[in-house]
Amino acid sequence: MTDRPAARTPLTSFEKIDVCRGLFAFLVVVAHALDIAWAIHPAAPAAMSPAVHDFWLYVVAAGVFWVIGFFVVSGYCIQLSVERQVERGRFPLKTYLIARLSRILPLYYVALAAAVVFEWLMASSRPSTWPHGLDPEALFAQLFVVQNFQQTFGSFAPSWSITNEMFYYVFFGAVVCVAMKRGVRPASLGMALCLALAVLLEAAYFGWFRTDPIVRSLGLLFGLGTIWFQGAFVAVYRPWLRRSAAARRVSAAWPLVLLLAVGLWYSHAVHIQVLYLVLGAAFTMMLARFVALDRSDAPAPDRGRVGAAIRALGLASYPTYLFHGPFIMWLGSLMTRTGWMSGDWRVTWIFLSVAGIGSGLILGFVAERPLMAWRAGMLKRLKAAERPATTTAPILGMPR
């Protein structure tokens, strides 16, 4: 039986992160379901006033808001993982890379195979959202997780951010190796490199390579990398955040900064890069708030059904994000072919949203949970087989 005082204990930062990951994924589904509903009912957006149309398009359908949140949370979690791995005075790069790749790739390839099947099933009548469809070159790029440099494979479009995540994982591993030799903080070095390369590539794009999509994509990759490393900085400075009353006060304003970003995008007041920066600030403040209210990194108490619901949200996050695009596009295609739900576009939108979220919750249990159990066992065996560290010297620049 759950201890009642434990159930009333405030959520830990890790629990709040699990809740956010699930909610972010669900909100991305809601955004994409709106895009598909409008593709099925093209007369609906045309009949709206500009203000109402822009609210739906730039607020409800702005899935990019929540992707930026994923980047910040990812940087935080990977920094914590690296700290645990260097506690003995060495950084096992091989183990780090296996841990990172085994987290993303197994379910990614299952989802990609599902996307191929769904694209084939709806090839004769697919909604105009993500129009590329069965593109062999895009599929080949997806196999190597470099699709974001050109285009994604049709309805597997949300996987563009996986390109970034894979790059940041490998990039940070290399940065840690260099930083340990130089005696600097890995997060600081990574941020400096991302910032410098983003500025250089953006300048090159706007100055000389306006027709080169690769330069543009690389500039965006490193620009978003600065946001990823903001999450890593929150992990680095979490002892200070917990001691600082000022940090608690300032970070409490994160909802206002998020609302500012939404308002700026709705009013068309900023370029997309500026929106990314404001969103990055909002979600970094959110994460700092979670950490500042934590007393320690202690595990969460047993919360019974509440704890089970939080874990379910965390488990559903990744499969929901990966699988929902092809699945709800196929459902949209089925509606188009059969005339099912040909009336109110809002009914179509709600149906697609519920279907995408519901399938993600199911996949969290039938796919993500067993994969994570397999991964945990594999990493445990791998770590047990490692030779003891030859030195116990502290890592310069790595906070304890």
N, C-alpha and C positions, 0 to 999 in steps of 0.2 A: 504494500500500500504506500502511496506517495506521502512523504512527510509534508504536512500542511505548511509549516514555516518555509520549507524549501520551495514549495509551489508559489509562495508569495515573494520569494527573493527576486529582485530585479533581473532581467535577462542579462546574460554576459554579452560581451562584444561579439563573441563567436556565434552565439545564438541569434543576435540581431543581424549578423552578416548572413546567416542561413535564411532568415526571413527575407532580407533584402534580395538575395540571389533569386529566391523563388518568385517574389513579387516583380522584380525586374524582368524575368523571363516571361511572366504572364502578361505584363504590360507590352512587351514586344509582340506577343501573339495578338493582343487586342489591336495594336497599331497595324499589323500586317493584315489582320482580318478585315479592317476597314478598307484598306487598299483593294483587296479582292472583292469585297462587297460592292464597292463603287465600280469596279471593272465589270461586274455582273449586271449592275444597275446603272449604266452610264448617265441616264437622265437625272438621277438623284442629285449629284453635286451641281449639275447645271441649273437646277431649279432653286438653289439656295442663294441667299444674299451673300455678298462678299465676306461680311463679318462672320456669319455662321459657317460658311465654307472654310474660311481660314482657321477657325477654331478647330474644326474637325481635322483639317489637314496638318496644321502646324502645332497642335497640342495633343489631340488624341492619337493621331497617326505618326507622331514623331518618335519612332522607336529608338532613334539615335540617343535620346536622353538617357535611356536605361543602359545602352551599350557602354556609354562613358562610365556609368556607375560600375559596370562589370570590370572595366579596366582598372579603376582605382582599387577595388576590392582584391583583384588579382595581384597587383603589385604588393599590397599589404601581406597577403597570404604567402607569396613566394619569398619575400624578405624573411618572414618568420621561419619558413622552411630552411632557408640558407643558414640562418642563425643556429638552428638546431644541428645542422650538418657540420658546422665548423667548430663546435664546442671542444673537440679534442685537438685543435690546433692544425687541422688540415681540411681541405675542401675536396671531397670525393666527387670529382666532376662526372665520372661515369655513372655513379649512383644517382646523382642529381638529375642527369639527363634522362636516365631510365625512368626515374620517378615522374618527371614532367611529361615525357612522351607517353608513358603508360596511363597517365591521367586523361590525356586528350584523344589519342589516336584510336583506341579500340572502338569506342562508341561513335567516333567521327566516321570511321569506315563503314560501320553498320548503317549509319544514317545516310551516307553517300550512296550505298547500294540501294537503300530504300528510295532515295531521290531518283535514281535511274529508273526504277520500276514505276514510280508514280509519274514521272515524265513520259514514259512510254505509254502508260494507261491513258493519259490525258492529251496525247500528242494531236489527236484529231480535233479537239475542242478545248483549248486551254484559255483561261482568263488572260488578259493582256498584261497583267502584273508580271514583272521579271520575264521579259519576252524571249530570252535567248533559247530556252528549251534544250532539245537534244543537240548539244554542241560538242563534238568530239575533242576539240582543242581545249575547251574549258574543262571538260571532264578529265583530260590528261593532267592539266594544271592542278585540279582538285586532288588528284592522287598524291601529289607532292606538296600539298598545302601551300601553294604559291598563287592561288587563283585570284587573289585580290589585286595582283599587279596588272591584270587585264580585265577579266570579268568572271563572275561566278557561274556555276552550272545551273542555269535556270532557276527553279524554285528553291534551290539550296543556297540562295542568296544570303541569308543571315550568317552563313559560314565565313563571310568576309572578315569578320573580327577574329576568327580562329587563325587566319594568316598572321595577324598582329600578335596574338597570344603566343603562337609557336615561335615567332621571331624573338619576342621579348624573353621567353624562357631561355633560348639558346644564347641570345645576346647577354643576358644577365649572368649566365654561367661563365662565359668568357670574361666578363667584367670582373666577377669575383676573383677569378684566377689572377688577373692583372693587378687588381686592387690589393690583394694579399701580399704580392711581391713589392708593391710600392708603399704599403703602409697607409692606405687611404680607405675611406668608407666606400664600399661597393656601390651603395645607393647614390652617393654624391658623384662618383665617377660616371655612373650610368646616366644620371640626370644631365651632367655637363656635356657628355657626348651626344645625347639625344637633342639637347637644346642647340648645340653648335651645328650639328648636321641638319636639323630641321630648318634653321635660319639659312644656312648655305644653300640647301636644296630648294627652299621656297624662293630665295633670291634668284637662283639659277632658272627656275621655272618662269617666274614673272619677267626676268630680264632677257633670257635667250631661248628658252625651250618651251614656249607656250603650247606647242603642238605635240610635245612628248609626254604621253601618259605615264611612262615609267618614272620620270623625274618627279612628276606630280604625286604619284603613289608613294614614292620613297620619302618625299617631304612630309606627306601626311602620316606615314608610318612612324617616323621619328618624332613628329609633332605630337601625335597621340602617345608616343613613348614617354614624353615628359609628364603626361597625366598618369600613366602607369607608375612612374617612379614617385609621383606624389603619394601614392598609396604605400610605397616602400618606405618613404620618409616617415609616415605615420607610425609604421612598425618600429623604425629605428628610434624614434623619440617618444615611444609610449611611456617610459618611466617619467619623463619630464611632463608629459600631458597629464598624467595622474596626479602630479604634485601641483600643477599650475591652476590657480583659480582663474587667471586671465584666460587660459586655454578653454576652460569650461564655459566661461561667459561668451567668448567670441564664437566658439564652435556651435553654441546653441542657436546661432542665427542661420544655420545651414538651410532650413526650409525657405527663408526669405531669399537667399541667393539662388536657390533652385527656382523659385517663383520668378525671380528676375530673369533668369535664362529663358524660361517659358514665355514670359512677356516680350522679351527682346526678339525671340524667334517668331512669335505670333504677329508682332508689328513690323516684321521685316527690317528691323533696325540694325542688324549686324550681319557680317559675313559668317559663313559656317565655321571658319577657324576661330573667330572670336566666341561664337557660341560654345565651341569645344572647351575653350579656356574657362568660361564662366561655369559651365557644367562641371569641369574638373575641380574648380574651386569649391563648388557646392558639395560634391560627393566626398572630397577630401575633408571638408569641414564636418560632414556627417560622420565619417569614419573616426575622425579625431574626437568627436563628441562621444561616440560609443566607447572608445578607449579611455577617454578622460573620466568617464563615470565608472569604469571598472576598477576594482581594488587590486586585482592581480590577474595573472593568466591561468588561474585555477579552473579546472573543468566545471561545467555546469552541474548543478544538483539534479537529482531525479525529479522531473516535473510531471510524470505520468502522461496523461493524454496530451497535455499542452506540449511537453517535450517531444512526444511522438509526432505531433503536427508540425513542429519546427523542423524536425529531422526530415519529414516528408517534403517540406518545401525545399530544403537543401538538396535532397535527392532528385527532385523533379526539375531543378533548374537547368542543368546541362541537357538532358534529353528533350525537354520542352523546347529549348532554344534550337537544338539541332534538327529535330524532326518536324516541327510544326509547319514550316514553309511548304514542303512538298505535300504534306498531308492535307492541309486546308486548301491548297491550290487544286488538288485532285477533287476534293469535295466541291469546290467551286465549279470545276469542269463538269462534274456529275450533275450539279444543279442546272448548268447551262444546257446540257444535252437533254435532260428530262423535263425541264420546265418547272422543277420542284422549287418551291419558295420563290416564285416569280413576282411576288407582290412587294411588300415593304422591304426596302434595303436594310433597315435596322434589324429586322428579324434575321435576315441572312448574316449580318455582322455578328449579332449575338450568338447565333448558332455556330458560326465558324470559330468564334472566340472560345466558346465552351468546349467545342470539339478539340481544338488545339491544346487548351489547358488540361482538359481531362485526359487526353492521350499522353501528355507529358507526365501527369501524376501516376498513371499506370506504368509507364516506362521507367519511372523512378524506382519502382519496386521490382519489376520483372527484368530490367536491363541494367540500370545504374547500380543498384544495390549488389547484385552478384558480381558485377565487374569490379566494384570497389573492394569487395571481400577478397576476390582473387588477387587484386593489386596489392592489398595490404599483406597478404601472405607471401607474395613474391618479393616484395621489398624487405620484409622481415628476414627471409632466407638470404637475400642478397647482403643485407647489413651484417648478418651473423657470420657470413663467409669472409667479410673484409678482414684484412690484417689489422692489428692494433696500430694506432698512430705512433709514429716514431718520435713525436715531440708533443709536448703539452704546453708550448709557448703560446701566450695569448695572441689572438689575431689583432693586429694593429688596425685601428679604425672601426673595429666591429664591436658595437656595444654589447654588454652583458645583460 
